[in-house]
Structure formats: structure tokens, C-alpha cells
């Protein structure tokens, strides 16, 4: 699953043009932004899970248009009710995907807040402790993180698999976004703002199971390439591991005697 966006004036950059055919005109403003949230697999999009809503945000990053409240609402009302079997939900590490419900205090909190947290956990401390000392106690005793969305999905029989940071190439929906948005751009000629949301939904619904299968197969090949590279790297680096300070029967003097130094090294 993932989120993407489409602007009101999102369209192709080039087109055929003639005496009786108007060409593409570039508008300065991209117009209203539409946020799209969806999920799918090699079996196609999850039925009835599509969410499209407009925003007037001027932020460059569309992630500012989403928050944990909207995302959780989509999970509860759109995704979970339409998952017919227990599933593994693949998602990235956007802040609203990983909202922590048991977050411990940090240095940014007041000293009184740090003390309250320690008292709530029955962790003893001295009244004379500095803020840094209190924080050390918190770091030693804070529990493993619990994430709101992960808890919600687990309660409904699903698992969460978080992507490694900066590895969007392991999420097939990224290629689905590209495909669906190209279809929006090719049809967005003279479409009024009142019909834009319908156009977006039509283009995303036009993505087939075959399209999804191609994308998921592509990601499986990328995963295998990563595995092969990891094994090569591990096998190549193994002979170069040096245990500093370990005992060895080998005299390294001969190794250094074979090194040919340059005059510039001795200056």
C-alpha cells in the first residue's frame, strides 16, 4: 500500500497538433492537488479500497497532506473490511505509518515529564538526578516500540512488513502509480475540476491484474538481485576481517617487508 498525488493540471507534455487539433498548453499553476491512497497485490487492487480526496495545501511534499488520523481512518473503513484473507501489508516508513503509541520521553520534554514517566513505571531515581541522568534511566528501561497501525492490523489478523528506508523499488505499487498517472495525464484534456476526481478513479480502476502481476514479478527479481549481491559482498569481505588485539601465531613482519614504499610516503 502507499499514497501518491495527482494535480488538477497533470497532463502529458507533448501531443499531436494540427489545424483542427489543439495541442497541449502548459499552465503555470499545477492546480488543486488530489491525494490517492490504495493497496493491491498480484491479484490486482484491493476492491473498494481506493481513497481520493482533494487538498488546497501548497506544500511541496504531498506527505504533508496526510496524517495518522486520516491514514488510520482509511485502514479501518477501506482496507481492513475489504481484505478477505489474512495478509502481509507492505508499507514504507512515512511518519503517519509508524505512529508510536508508547513513545518514551526525550530530552525535548520537561524534567517533570521524565520523572512522571519513571514513576509510572515504578523505576526508582534520586531527586538530585539531573535531566541527563533521568534520560539514561529512561533509555535503559523503555519498552520496544508499539505502532498504532501495526497493532490495528495485527488485531484483524494481518501482519506488517516495513520497507527498508529509501527502498521504494521494493514496493510494486510505485510502478502502478506511474502507470495509472500516465493514463490520467493522457486523458486530462479540457477536463473540468468538477470531473477530475472521477477521471482519477477511472484511470486507477483501469489498472488490470496483469499490470499488477508484471510489477510484482519485477520486484521479486529485484529482491533476488539484492540477495545475490549481499551474498557476494559477505563472501568477499569475509577474508578481510581483522580482529584487532586478537592473538595470532602468524608473524605479520613478512607482510610489511613486501611493501614497496614511495619516496613521497617517507617525506
DRENFIDREN-142040 format. One line per 2 residues: number of its first residue (from 1); their letters; for each residue x, y, z of N, C-alpha, C, CB. Coordinates in steps of 0.1 Angstrom, whole numbers, plus 2048, in hexadecimal, padded with zeros to 3 digits. Glycine has a CB too. Layout:
<atoms>
NUM> A> X Y Z X Y Z X Y Z X Y Z  ...
</atoms>
This chain:
<atoms>
1> XX> 808 7F4 800 800 800 800 809 80C 800 7F7 800 80C  803 817 7FC 80A 824 7FB 801 82F 7F8 816 823 7F1
3> XX> 807 83B 7F8 7FF 847 7F4 807 84E 7E8 7FD 851 800  7FF 855 7E0 805 85D 7D5 7FC 869 7D3 807 855 7C8
5> XX> 7FF 871 7C9 7F7 87D 7C7 7F6 880 7B8 7FD 889 7CE  7EB 887 7B4 7E9 88C 7A6 7E5 89A 7A7 7DF 883 79F
7> XX> 7EB 8A3 79F 7E6 8B1 79F 7DB 8B3 795 7F2 8BA 79C  7D3 8BD 797 7C8 8C0 78D 7CD 8C2 77F 7C1 8CD 792
9> XX> 7D9 8C8 77D 7DE 8CA 770 7E9 8C0 76C 7E3 8D8 76F  7E8 8B4 772 7F1 8AA 76F 7EE 8A4 761 7F1 89E 779
11> XX> 7F7 8A5 757 7F4 8A1 74A 801 89E 742 7EC 8AB 742  800 898 736 80C 895 72E 813 8A2 72A 808 88D 722
13> XX> 820 8A1 728 828 8AD 724 828 8AF 715 836 8AC 729  825 8A5 70D 825 8A5 6FF 819 89F 6F9 832 89F 6F9
15> XX> 815 8A3 6ED 809 89D 6E7 809 8A1 6D8 7FC 8A1 6ED  801 89A 6D0 7FF 89E 6C2 7F7 8AB 6C1 7F8 892 6BA
17> XX> 7FB 8B3 6B7 7F4 8BF 6B6 7F2 8C2 6A7 7FB 8CB 6BD  7E7 8C8 6A3 7E5 8CC 695 7DB 8D7 694 7E0 8BF 68D
19> XX> 7D7 8DA 687 7CD 8E5 685 7C0 8E3 68D 7CB 8E7 676  7BC 8D7 68D 7AF 8D4 694 7B1 8CD 6A1 7A7 8CC 68B
21> XX> 7BD 8CB 6A6 7C0 8C4 6B3 7C8 8CD 6BC 7C7 8B7 6B0  7C2 8D0 6C7 7CA 8D9 6D1 7D5 8D1 6D8 7C0 8DF 6DB
23> XX> 7E0 8D8 6DA 7EB 8D2 6E1 7EA 8D4 6F0 7F8 8D7 6DC  7F4 8CE 6F7 7F4 8D0 705 7F9 8DE 709 7FD 8C5 70C
25> XX> 7F2 8E4 712 7F6 8F1 717 7FB 8F0 725 7EB 8FC 715  806 8F5 728 80C 8F3 736 807 8FF 73F 81B 8F4 735
27> XX> 801 8FB 74A 7FC 905 754 807 907 75E 7EF 900 75A  808 914 763 812 917 76D 80F 910 77A 812 926 76F
29> XX> 802 910 77E 7FF 90A 78B 7FB 8FC 789 7F3 912 792  800 8F2 791 7FC 8E4 790 7ED 8E2 794 805 8DC 798
31> XX> 7E8 8EC 79C 7DA 8EB 7A0 7D8 8E3 7AD 7D2 8E5 795  7CC 8E0 7AF 7C8 8D8 7BC 7CF 8CB 7BB 7B9 8D7 7BD
33> XX> 7D3 8C6 7C7 7DA 8B9 7C9 7D0 8AF 7CE 7E6 8BA 7D2  7D0 8A3 7C8 7C8 898 7CC 7D1 88D 7D1 7BF 892 7C0
35> XX> 7CE 888 7DD 7D5 87E 7E4 7CE 870 7E1 7D6 880 7F3  7D6 866 7DE 7D1 859 7DA 7D7 84F 7E4 7D4 855 7CC
37> XX> 7CF 847 7EB 7D4 83C 7F4 7CD 82F 7EF 7D0 840 803  7D6 825 7EE 7D1 818 7E9 7DA 80D 7ED 7CF 819 7D9
39> XX> 7D6 801 7EA 7DE 7F5 7ED 7DB 7EA 7E3 7DC 7F0 7FC  7E4 7E1 7E1 7E2 7D7 7D7 7ED 7CC 7D8 7E1 7DC 7C9
41> XX> 7EB 7C2 7CF 7F5 7B7 7CF 7F5 7B1 7C1 7F1 7AC 7D9  7FB 7A5 7BF 7FB 79F 7B2 7ED 79C 7AD 804 793 7B2
43> XX> 7E3 79C 7B6 7D5 79A 7B2 7CE 7A7 7AF 7CE 793 7BE  7D5 7B2 7AE 7CF 7BF 7AB 7CC 7C7 7B7 7C2 7BC 7A3
45> XX> 7C6 7D3 7B5 7C3 7DC 7C0 7B9 7D5 7C9 7BD 7E9 7BA  7BA 7D8 7D6 7B0 7D4 7E0 7A3 7DA 7DD 7B5 7D7 7EF
47> XX> 799 7D3 7DA 78C 7D8 7D7 787 7E3 7E1 781 7CD 7D5  782 7EE 7DC 77B 7F8 7E4 785 7FF 7EE 770 7F2 7EC
49> XX> 792 7FD 7EC 79B 803 7F6 7A1 811 7F1 7A7 7FA 7F8  79D 815 7E5 7A2 822 7E0 79C 82E 7E7 79E 823 7D1
51> XX> 7A5 837 7EB 7A1 843 7F1 7A8 84F 7E9 7A6 844 800  79F 858 7E5 7A4 864 7DE 79E 870 7E5 7A0 864 7CF
53> XX> 7A6 87A 7E8 7A1 886 7EE 7A9 892 7EA 7A0 885 7FE  7A3 89E 7E9 7AA 8A9 7E5 7B0 8B1 7F1 7A1 8B2 7DC
55> XX> 7BA 8B9 7EE 7C0 8C2 7F9 7C4 8CF 7F2 7CB 8BB 800  7C4 8D9 7FA 7C9 8E6 7F6 7D7 8EA 7FB 7BF 8F1 7FA
57> XX> 7DE 8E0 800 7EB 8E2 805 7F5 8E7 7FB 7F0 8D5 80C  7FD 8F0 7FF 808 8F5 7F6 815 8EF 7F8 808 904 7F7
59> XX> 816 8E5 802 823 8DF 805 828 8D7 7F9 821 8D6 811  835 8D7 7F7 83B 8D0 7EC 83A 8C1 7EE 84A 8D4 7EB
61> XX> 83B 8BD 7FB 83A 8AE 7FE 82C 8AA 800 843 8AB 80A  826 8A1 7F8 818 89E 7FA 816 896 807 814 895 7EE
63> XX> 821 891 80D 81F 88A 81A 819 893 825 82C 884 81F  81B 8A0 823 815 8A9 82D 806 8A9 82D 81A 8B7 82B
65> XX> 800 8A4 822 7F1 8A3 820 7EB 897 827 7ED 8A3 812  7F4 88E 82C 7EF 882 833 7F3 883 842 7F5 875 82D
67> XX> 7EC 87D 84A 7EF 87C 858 7EB 86E 85E 7E9 887 860  7EF 86B 86A 7EC 85E 870 7DD 85C 871 7F3 85C 87D
69> XX> 7D5 867 874 7C7 866 875 7C0 862 868 7C1 873 87A  7C4 868 85D 7BE 865 850 7C2 857 84C 7C2 86F 846
71> XX> 7CF 853 84F 7D4 846 84B 7CD 83B 852 7E3 845 84D  7CB 83D 860 7C5 833 868 7B6 831 864 7C6 836 877
73> XX> 7B0 83C 860 7A2 83C 85C 7A1 834 84F 79C 84B 85A  7AA 836 846 7AA 82E 839 7AC 81F 83C 7B5 833 830
75> XX> 7B5 81C 845 7B7 80E 849 7AA 808 84E 7C2 80D 853  7A3 80F 857 797 809 85D 78C 808 854 794 812 869
77> XX> 78A 812 84B 77E 813 843 780 80E 835 779 821 843  78C 80E 830 78E 80A 822 796 7FD 820 795 815 81B
79> XX> 7A1 7FC 827 7AA 7F1 824 7A6 7E4 82C 7B8 7F4 828  7A5 7E5 839 7A3 7D9 841 795 7D2 83E 7A2 7DD 850
81> XX> 78A 7D9 83C 77E 7D3 838 77E 7CB 82B 772 7DD 838  787 7CF 822 788 7C9 815 793 7BF 813 789 7D4 80B
83> XX> 79A 7BC 81D 7A4 7B1 81D 79D 7A4 821 7B0 7B4 826  79B 79B 817 794 78F 819 79C 784 820 78F 78A 80C
85> XX> 7A9 785 820 7B2 77B 826 7BD 782 82E 7B8 772 81B  7C3 77B 838 7CE 781 83F 7D9 785 836 7D3 777 84A
87> XX> 7DE 791 837 7E8 796 82D 7F4 79C 834 7E1 7A1 824  7FE 79E 82C 80A 7A5 830 80A 7B3 829 818 79D 82C
89> XX> 809 7BD 831 808 7CB 82C 816 7D1 82B 7FF 7D3 835  81A 7D4 81F 827 7DA 81D 825 7E9 81C 82D 7D5 80F
91> XX> 82D 7F0 825 82C 7FF 825 83A 805 828 822 803 82F  83B 811 824 848 818 827 847 81E 835 84A 823 81C
93> XX> 851 827 838 853 82C 846 84E 83A 847 861 82A 84A  844 83E 83F 83E 84C 841 83A 84E 84F 833 84E 837
95> XX> 83B 85A 854 839 85C 863 82B 858 867 83A 86B 866  821 859 85E 813 856 862 811 846 861 809 85D 859
97> XX> 81A 83F 85B 81A 831 85A 81F 82B 867 821 82B 84E  828 832 86E 82F 82C 87A 82D 835 886 83E 82B 876
99> XX> 821 839 888 81E 841 894 81F 838 8A0 80F 847 894  828 83B 8AA 82B 833 8B5 821 837 8C1 839 834 8BA
101> XX> 81B 82D 8C7 811 82F 8D1 817 82F 8DF 806 825 8D1  823 829 8E0 82A 828 8EE 837 830 8EE 82C 819 8F1
103> XX> 837 83B 8E7 844 842 8E6 849 848 8F3 842 84E 8DC  855 845 8F6 85B 84A 903 85F 859 902 867 841 907
105> XX> 860 860 90D 864 86E 90C 873 86F 907 863 874 91A  876 87B 902 883 87D 8FC 889 88A 903 883 87F 8ED
107> XX> 894 88E 8FF 89B 89A 904 892 8A7 902 8A9 89C 8FE  889 8A6 8F8 881 8B1 8F4 876 8B3 8FF 87B 8B0 8E7
109> XX> 873 8A9 907 868 8AA 911 86D 8B1 91D 863 89C 914  864 8B6 926 868 8BC 932 86D 8B2 93C 85C 8C4 938
111> XX> 875 8B6 945 87B 8AD 94F 870 8A7 957 884 8B5 959  865 8AE 95A 85A 8A8 962 853 89D 95A 84F 8B3 965
113> XX> 853 89E 94D 84D 893 945 855 887 945 84C 898 936  862 888 945 86B 87D 947 869 876 954 87A 881 945
115> XX> 868 87E 95F 865 878 96C 858 871 96C 866 883 977  84E 877 967 840 870 966 841 863 95F 836 87A 960
117> XX> 848 862 954 849 856 94D 850 84B 955 851 858 93F  85B 84F 95C 862 845 964 859 840 970 86F 84B 969
119> XX> 851 849 976 848 845 981 83D 83C 97C 842 852 987  838 83F 970 82E 836 96A 832 828 968 828 83C 95D
121> XX> 83F 826 966 845 819 963 84C 813 970 850 81A 958  84A 81A 97B 84F 815 988 85F 814 987 849 808 98C
123> XX> 865 81D 980 874 81D 97F 879 827 989 878 820 970  881 823 993 886 82C 99D 891 835 997 88C 824 9A9
125> XX> 891 841 99D 89C 84B 999 89D 855 9A5 898 853 98C  8A9 85C 9A5 8AC 865 9AF 8A6 873 9AB 8BB 866 9B2
127> XX> 8A1 87A 9B5 89C 888 9B3 8A7 891 9AD 896 88D 9BF  8B3 88E 9B1 8BE 896 9AC 8C3 893 99E 8CA 895 9B6
129> XX> 8BD 889 998 8C1 886 98A 8BF 891 980 8BA 879 985  8C9 893 978 8C7 89D 96D 8BE 898 962 8D5 8A1 967
131> XX> 8BB 8A0 959 8B3 89C 94E 8BA 891 945 8AF 8A8 945  8C7 893 944 8CE 889 93C 8CE 87B 943 8DD 88D 93A
133> XX> 8CF 87B 950 8CF 86F 958 8C1 868 957 8D3 871 966  8B7 870 958 8A9 86B 956 8A7 865 949 89F 876 959
135> XX> 8AD 86B 93F 8AB 866 931 8B2 859 92F 8B0 871 927  8BE 858 935 8C5 84B 935 8BD 83F 93A 8D2 84C 93C
137> XX> 8B6 842 946 8AD 838 94C 8A2 835 942 8A7 83D 959  89C 83F 93C 891 83C 932 896 834 927 88B 84A 92D
139> XX> 8A1 837 921 8A6 82F 916 8A9 821 919 8B3 836 910  8AD 81F 926 8B0 811 92A 8A4 809 92C 8B8 812 937
141> XX> 898 810 92F 88C 808 932 881 80A 929 888 80D 940  882 812 91E 877 814 915 874 807 90D 87A 81F 90B
143> XX> 867 804 90B 863 7F8 905 865 7F8 8F6 854 7F5 907  864 7ED 8EF 865 7ED 8E1 859 7F5 8DB 864 7DE 8DB
145> XX> 85B 7FC 8D0 851 805 8CA 845 7FD 8C6 856 80D 8BF  839 803 8C9 82C 7FD 8C4 826 807 8BB 823 7FA 8D0
147> XX> 823 803 8AE 81D 80C 8A5 80E 80B 8A3 824 80A 897  807 816 8A2 7F9 816 8A2 7F3 80E 896 7F4 824 8A1
149> XX> 7F8 811 88A 7F3 80A 87E 7F6 7FB 87F 7F9 810 872  802 7F7 883 806 7E9 884 7FE 7E2 88E 815 7E8 888
151> XX> 7FB 7E8 899 7F2 7E2 8A3 7E4 7DF 89D 7F1 7EA 8B0  7DF 7EA 896 7D1 7E9 890 7D1 7DD 886 7CE 7F6 889
153> XX> 7DB 7DC 87E 7DB 7D2 873 7DD 7C4 87A 7E6 7D4 869  7E5 7C3 884 7E8 7B6 88B 7DB 7B1 891 7F3 7B8 895
155> XX> 7D3 7BB 897 7C7 7B7 89E 7BD 7B1 894 7C1 7C3 8A5  7BE 7B5 887 7B5 7B0 87D 7BB 7A4 875 7B1 7BB 874
157> XX> 7C5 79E 87A 7CB 792 874 7D5 795 869 7C0 78A 86E  7DB 7A1 868 7E4 7A4 85D 7F2 7A8 863 7DF 7B0 855
159> XX> 7FC 7A7 85B 80A 7AA 85F 80F 7B6 857 813 79E 85D  818 7BD 85D 81E 7C9 857 82D 7C6 853 81D 7D5 860
161> XX> 831 7C9 847 83F 7C8 843 843 7D6 83E 840 7BD 837  84C 7DC 846 851 7E9 843 85D 7E8 839 855 7F1 84F
163> XX> 85C 7F1 82F 867 7F1 825 874 7F7 82B 863 7F9 819  87F 7F3 827 88C 7FA 82B 88B 808 827 898 7F3 825
165> XX> 891 812 82E 891 820 82A 897 822 81C 898 828 834  890 82A 814 895 82E 807 895 822 7FD 8A3 834 808
167> XX> 88C 819 7FF 88C 80D 7F6 87E 80C 7F0 88F 800 7FE  879 817 7EA 86C 816 7E4 86B 80D 7D8 868 824 7DF
169> XX> 877 809 7D3 878 7FF 7C8 873 7F1 7CC 886 7FE 7C2  871 7EF 7D9 86C 7E2 7DE 85D 7E3 7E0 873 7DF 7EB
171> XX> 856 7EE 7DC 848 7EF 7DD 842 7F0 7CF 844 7FB 7E6  83B 7E5 7CB 836 7E5 7BD 82C 7F0 7BA 830 7D8 7BA
173> XX> 825 7F5 7C4 81B 7FF 7C2 821 80C 7BD 813 802 7CF  82E 80E 7BF 834 81A 7B9 833 81A 7AA 843 81B 7BE
175> XX> 835 80E 7A4 834 80D 795 825 80E 791 83A 800 790  81C 809 799 80E 80B 796 80A 819 796 805 803 7A0
177> XX> 80F 821 7A0 80D 82F 7A0 811 836 793 814 836 7AC  81D 832 78E 822 838 782 818 835 776 830 833 77F
179> XX> 814 828 775 80B 824 76A 7FE 82B 76B 809 815 76B  7F8 82C 777 7EB 832 778 7EB 841 775 7E5 82F 786
181> XX> 7F6 847 77A 7F7 856 778 7FA 85A 76A 802 85B 781  801 851 763 802 854 754 7F5 853 74D 80C 849 74E
183> XX> 7EC 84A 751 7DF 84A 74B 7D7 856 74F 7D8 83D 750  7D8 85B 75B 7D1 867 75E 7D6 873 756 7D4 86B 76D
185> XX> 7E4 874 754 7E9 87F 74C 7E5 87E 73E 7F9 87E 74C  7E4 872 738 7E0 871 72A 7D1 874 727 7E2 862 725
187> XX> 7C9 874 732 7BB 877 730 7B6 884 736 7B2 86C 737  7C0 88B 73D 7BD 897 743 7BE 8A3 73A 7C6 89A 74F
189> XX> 7B5 8A3 730 7B5 8AE 726 7A7 8B5 727 7B7 8A9 717  7A7 8C1 72C 79B 8C8 72D 791 8C3 738 794 8C9 720
191> XX> 796 8BA 741 78D 8B5 74B 78B 8BF 756 793 8A8 751  77E 8C3 759 77C 8CD 764 77F 8C7 771 76D 8D1 763
193> XX> 782 8D1 77A 786 8CD 788 77B 8C4 78F 788 8D9 791  76E 8C6 78B 764 8BE 791 764 8AF 78D 756 8C4 78E
195> XX> 76B 8AC 782 76C 89F 77D 779 898 77F 768 89E 76F  783 8A0 785 790 89A 787 791 88E 790 799 8A5 78C
197> XX> 78A 88F 79B 78A 883 7A4 785 877 79D 782 886 7B0  77A 878 795 775 86C 78E 77F 867 784 768 870 787
199> XX> 786 870 77D 790 86C 773 79B 864 77A 796 878 76C  7A0 869 786 7AA 862 78D 7A5 854 791 7AE 869 79A
201> XX> 799 852 796 794 845 79A 793 83C 78E 786 847 7A1  78E 841 783 78D 839 777 79B 833 772 787 841 76B
203> XX> 7A5 83C 772 7B2 838 76E 7B8 82E 777 7BB 844 76C  7B6 830 784 7BC 826 78E 7B4 819 78D 7BB 82C 79C
205> XX> 7A7 819 78B 7A0 80D 789 7A3 805 77C 791 810 789  7A9 80D 773 7AD 806 766 7B9 7FE 767 7AF 811 75B
207> XX> 7C0 7FF 772 7CC 7F6 774 7C8 7E8 776 7D5 7FB 780  7CD 7DF 76E 7C9 7D1 76F 7D1 7C8 778 7C9 7CB 761
209> XX> 7CC 7BC 77A 7D3 7B2 781 7E1 7AF 77A 7CB 7A5 783  7E0 7AE 76D 7ED 7AC 765 7F7 7B7 768 7E9 7AB 756
211> XX> 7F2 7C3 769 7FC 7CE 76C 802 7CC 779 7F4 7DC 76B  7FA 7C8 783 7FF 7C6 790 809 7BA 790 7F4 7C3 79A
213> XX> 806 7B0 789 80F 7A4 789 81C 7A7 784 808 798 781  81D 7AF 779 829 7B3 773 832 7BB 77E 827 7BC 767
215> XX> 82B 7C3 785 833 7CC 78F 837 7C4 79B 82A 7D7 794  82F 7BB 7A0 833 7B2 7AB 83E 7A9 7A7 827 7AA 7B1
217> XX> 83E 7A3 79B 848 79B 796 855 7A2 795 845 794 788  854 7AF 790 860 7B7 78F 867 7B9 79D 85D 7C5 789
219> XX> 85F 7BC 7A7 864 7BE 7B4 86B 7B1 7BA 859 7C3 7BE  865 7A6 7B7 86B 799 7BB 879 797 7B5 862 78D 7B7
221> XX> 87A 79C 7A9 887 79B 7A2 891 7A4 7A9 886 79E 793  88D 7B0 7AC 895 7BA 7B3 89A 7B4 7C1 88E 7C7 7B5
223> XX> 890 7AE 7C8 893 7A8 7D5 89E 79D 7D4 887 7A2 7DB  89D 795 7C9 8A7 78B 7C7 8B5 791 7C4 8A2 781 7BC
225> XX> 8B5 79B 7BC 8C1 7A2 7B9 8C8 7A7 7C6 8BF 7AE 7AF  8C0 7AD 7CF 8C6 7B2 7DB 8CB 7A6 7E3 8BB 7B9 7E4
227> XX> 8C5 79B 7E4 8CA 78F 7EB 8D7 78A 7E5 8BF 784 7EB  8D8 78A 7D8 8E4 785 7D2 8EF 78F 7D5 8E2 784 7C2
229> XX> 8ED 79C 7D4 8F7 7A6 7D7 8FB 7A5 7E6 8F2 7B4 7D4  8F2 7A3 7EF 8F5 7A2 7FD 8FE 796 7FF 8E8 7A1 805
231> XX> 8FB 78B 7F9 903 77F 7FB 911 781 7F5 8FD 773 7F4  912 788 7EA 91F 78A 7E4 927 793 7ED 91E 791 7D6
233> XX> 921 79E 7F2 928 7A7 7FA 92D 7A1 807 91F 7B3 7FE  924 798 80D 928 791 819 934 788 817 91C 78A 81F
235> XX> 933 780 80C 93E 777 809 94B 77D 806 939 76E 7FE  94A 789 7FF 956 790 7FB 95D 797 807 953 79A 7F0
237> XX> 955 79C 810 95A 7A3 81B 95F 79A 826 950 7AD 821  95A 78E 827 95E 785 832 96D 783 834 958 777 82F
239> XX> 975 781 829 983 780 82B 98A 78C 830 98A 77B 81E  984 798 82F 98B 7A4 833 987 7A9 841 987 7AF 829
241> XX> 980 7A1 848 97C 7A5 856 989 7A3 85F 971 79C 85B  98C 7AE 866 998 7AD 86E 994 7AF 87D 9A2 7B9 86B
243> XX> 997 7A6 885 994 7A6 893 99F 7AE 89B 992 798 899  99C 7BA 89D 9A6 7C3 8A4 9A9 7BE 8B2 9A2 7D1 8A4
245> XX> 9B5 7BC 8B5 9B9 7B8 8C3 9B8 7A9 8C6 9B0 7BF 8CD  9B4 7A1 8BC 9B3 793 8BE 9C1 78C 8BC 9A9 78C 8B4
247> XX> 9C2 780 8C3 9CF 779 8C2 9D0 772 8B5 9D0 76F 8CE  9DC 772 8B0 9DE 76B 8A3 9EB 765 8A3 9DC 775 897
249> XX> 9ED 759 89D 9F9 752 89B A01 757 88F 9F8 743 89A  9FB 760 887 A01 764 87B A09 771 87D 9F6 767 870
251> XX> A15 772 879 A1D 77E 87A A1A 786 86E A2C 77A 87B  A15 793 871 A11 79C 866 A1D 7A3 860 A07 7A6 86B
253> XX> A2A 7A1 866 A35 7A8 861 A38 7A6 853 A41 7A4 86A  A37 799 84E A39 796 840 A30 79E 837 A38 787 83E
255> XX> A24 7A0 83C A1A 7A7 833 A1F 7B5 830 A0C 7A7 83A  A23 7BC 83B A27 7CA 839 A35 7CB 832 A29 7D0 847
257> XX> A3D 7C0 832 A4A 7C1 82B A48 7C1 81C A53 7B5 830  A3C 7BB 818 A3A 7BA 809 A34 7C7 804 A30 7AF 807
259> XX> A31 7D1 80C A2B 7DE 808 A36 7E7 802 A23 7E5 813  A34 7EC 7F6 A3D 7F5 7F0 A39 803 7F2 A3F 7F2 7E1
261> XX> A40 80B 7FA A3C 819 7FD A41 822 7F2 A42 81D 80B  A39 82D 7F0 A3E 838 7E8 A45 842 7F0 A31 83E 7E0
263> XX> A4E 84A 7E9 A55 854 7F0 A4B 85E 7F6 A5F 85C 7E7  A40 861 7F0 A37 86B 7F5 A30 866 802 A2B 86E 7EB
265> XX> A30 858 804 A2B 853 811 A34 856 81C A28 844 80F  A41 858 81A A4A 859 824 A4D 868 828 A57 853 821
267> X> A48 871 820 A4A 87F 822 A41 884 82E A47 887 815
</atoms>
